[in-house]
Amino acid sequence: MIRLVTLKDFKLFGNVEFPIPGHVVLAGPNNTGKTTLLQAIAAWELGFRKWLELNDFNPRVNGYPWQELERLNFSPVAVRSFDLLWKNRKRKQSFEIGVQVDGLPLVTLEFFYQSAGSISVRPKNDAALNATILRKSALRFQTTFIPAMSGLSRSEQRLADQEAIDSALAQGRPGEVLRNLLYIAHQDEAAWRTLNATMQRLFSCRLETPKSGAELLCEYRQGNAADAPFFDVASAGSGFLQVLLLLTLLLTQSKRADGTHAVLLIDEPDAHLHMMLQRSIYGELRSIAASRQAQLFVATHSEMIVNNIDSRELYLMYGVPRLIQSDLERAQLTTSFGALTHSDILEAEGAKGVLYTEDFTDIDILEAFARVLNDAAALKLLTRELVTKSSKAPLPDGLGEFSPQKHWDMLKLVRSDLPALELLDGDNQKNKAPDSITGTADSLQRLRWRRYEIESYLLLEGPLQRFFEKRLGGVDAAAIAVAELQKRLAFIAGKDESDPLVKSYFQSEPLSKTLLPELMVAAGLDAPKRDYFEIAAQFKPEEIHPEIIERLNQIKQAFGVLGVANV
């Protein structure tokens, strides 16, 4: 992954550094540099790739050789004159863009103005760089810039190459290549299956096989009936097209033939979307990105996205850009909203209910298990139909100092018929009320994990082995982690779930804070708690603990949804 981006005199930025934790969401008002950062990363990748074509890695007295870039081929930023790329258009000095990827030093490119239609690029001379480092840095990733959906044409011919698609995207004309992207997605069976399943879940529609002739024909059916009518994608609503574009690009551009990883630069994924879809779209993108080992850079104005992500992935684009330091800091920025934000009110108006969990990671893990079980009803609830709140997190994505009961009482001022469910950790001693599922809004419904927490159900050798192999790219480190797991759990090996020792261990041990982090350390992996949903994603249906299935079914019952997990 990209871990650091540096800018000097590029567009509105003077001299700024962006430490990158992983996926990143850039939030702020207009003209604060969100899109500029996306463009900078794309410009670095294009500039470096073109410079490599010189195949000359020997620095001269005055630095590395220059490579010329023409304006019409400069896809990262569509400008009428290259001087618009310089801060305050002061083009006498080079502007600089630096990128550092995992395990390699920072590589800074300097861009020199030649004319309105031409600039030159080269790596900045650095003692830490050599031919090997430069080649490795350039071959680690490729970028795709994804603007908001616009300009869908009435017809579209089949394009011959990826550069034509990249050019249209860079110029903010994704609608001109949407059908081509759908055609490419259909060539990848796994991508097409994922795309269709997600569009069915979010919009209850089925995508038809694209047909290639003089013009591309891309249609969909609304509903699941066999005789459902066909519609051309051009007739779909803007929200439908926005989600279709995002998912199709992520699925087609994240799998490169040369083995490089994809960096998806997504500008305003929330554009044209209803509030409920705004809340879920980032989760959908992040889930697919995790499965395809892609990295996301997302620029957004959406309060819904900002309020429903891990604050450690959030950049504030006010003044000097910086990462949010804590959930509390993010809460302080939204105190003017009071106890209930505008998003709370809008979500409550269209939601099936409110689900309170003790940690935001509980929802991610539940979603991952629902996907493995092919439990469409539970997944639809968790990703689209429920207001979700963490009782341990501060406002706005959590409850702050409010209890679930008090927060729900306030939400009922918006909708008196809004049901709510509190899903407690097994160690919670503050609330000793018994479990209760009524399916009504008469009282706050309640469930409690029998084990200490939901992460307690992740300790299974098979899924952990697959998780470590996927994250580390091999079996050796995974074997170390599994051996450590076996050693640590040797005292309960072979014992039944009902054994008092087994029961006591899982009920009393905070495994998300003890054993799971220790396994990560043993394998040499930096995987914070927010990534544990990826362990759940590695389960097979038959490996999932019966209580997980029971709780998903009870969640559906609590909000009046029929259907059980498909196991």
Secondary structure, DSSP 8 states (H G I E B T S, - for coil): -EEEEEEEEETTEEEEEEE--SSEEEE-STTSSHHHHHHHHHHHHHHHHHHHTT-----BTTBS--EEEEGGG-TTS--SSGGGGBGGG--SS-EEEEEEETTS--EEEEEEEEETTEEEEEE---TT--HHHHHHHHTSEEEEEE-------S-------HHHHHHHHHTT-GGGTHHHHHHHHHTSHHHHHHHHHHHHHHHSEEE---B-SSS-B-EEEESS-TT--EEEGGGS-HHHHHHHHHHHHHHHHSS-TT--EEEEEEE-TTTT--HHHHHHHHHHHHHHHHHHT-EEEEEE--HHHHTTS-GGGEEE-SSS-EE---HHHHHHTTGGG-SS-HHHHHHHHH-SEEEEESSHHHHHHHHHHHHHTT-HHHHHIIIIIEEEEETTS-TTTB-TT--HHHHHHHHTTT-TT--EEEEE-TT--S-----B--SSSSS-EEEE-SSSSGGGGG--HHHHHHHHHHHHTSSHHHHHHHHHHHHHTGGGTT--TTSHHHHHHHHH--TTTTHHHHHHHHHT----GGGTHHHHTT--GGGS-HHHHHHHHHHHHHTT-------
